[in-house]
Amino acid sequence: EFFGRRDRQPLPSIPMDVPPRQMRIEALRVARPGDPFVEWHLDPSRIEDAVVDGDHVAWTRLRRDGSERWATALGDDPARIAALLLNLDTRAAIDGVTVPAGVLGGLPSSLRAPETGHWSLWVMNASEVPNRTQQRAAAASLIGVEDPRINELLRHSASAHVFAGDASVVRLAGVERAGHLVAVAGQEVEPTGAAHIVSVCTDPEFRGQGFGRAVCSRLVVAAVESAAKAVVLEMYAANDAGRALYRSVGFSEAGTYQSGLLRRPSDTRAP
């Protein structure tokens, strides 16, 4: 999770009169058929509440540590998105929002975070892995998930948030030169079953040689061999080098979003 406040205190759960979780999940899927965010990036186990207006949807979830309540809304009409978010906020106060990038500017000021991260979701279906990606995978190898060199290399990445030894990591791929780890990428598994590539990093002295492409390709091939139906990843939208890399591996940009906190850590929550 890229964005969040630091004064983490568990929040109270929402009222118990909301629809059962499975009903909420099905409502989101029916409203947004084929939406890659809903299909591959949604964690059903963390949805608290959900509201639907035609093909516009919004839902809330808590951070894993219970410290913040985030609302995500999908659709292209700012007025309808605002109505859905305000509906959720009246049921349980939300701390942060994620909305499509083109919608944020049309929301009322109360729903526009003062600072946002602009990011994109990339997806590749298992049936769409290019032959070139399978060939490039041979340039990288799977490495131990607790290899001590991994975190040293990830110090060169400003966006890495998954590290060696993290319980969520199922595999890591790397490229070595003269015994040194010069490129790495990790993979988690989304609750949807999609493989999620994280913490892609190449040593600055070895960039431009295709090593980032190699580690991503190795993980894509390994994930598909392990029966993953899709592979996803997130990146900051301004990362042009990353965009070129992921497109060359075979990913497609499924959408761009903006996420940010509505309330700063010093804000007092309403009773």
Salt bridges, closest charged atoms under 4 A:
GLU1 OE2 - ARG46 NH2 2.74
GLU1 OE2 - ARG61 NH1 3.13
GLU1 OE1 - ARG63 NH1 3.62
GLU1 OE2 - ARG64 NH1 3.91
ASP7 OD1 - ARG5 NE 3.07
GLU26 OE2 - ARG29 NH1 3.33
ASP35 OD2 - ARG32 NH2 2.83
GLU48 OE1 - ARG69 NE 2.72
ASP49 OD2 - ARG91 NE 2.48
ASP53 OD2 - ARG80 NE 3.08
ASP55 OD1 - HIS56 ND1 2.78
ASP55 OD1 - ARG80 NH2 3.46
ASP65 OD2 - ARG8 NE 3.36
ASP65 OD1 - ARG63 NE 3.74
GLU68 OE1 - ARG63 NH1 3.79
ASP76 OD1 - HIS56 NE2 3.46
ASP89 OD1 - ARG263 NH2 3.67
ASP95 OD1 - ARG5 NH1 3.49
ASP95 OD1 - ARG269 NH1 2.42
ASP147 OD2 - ARG149 NH2 2.84
GLU152 OE1 - ARG155 NH1 3.07
GLU176 OE1 - ARG149 NH1 2.96
GLU190 OE2 - HIS41 ND1 3.17
GLU190 OE2 - HIS196 ND1 2.85
GLU234 OE2 - HIS41 NE2 2.96
GLU234 OE2 - HIS196 NE2 3.75
ASP240 OD1 - ARG243 NH1 3.46
GLU253 OE2 - ARG243 NH2 3.24
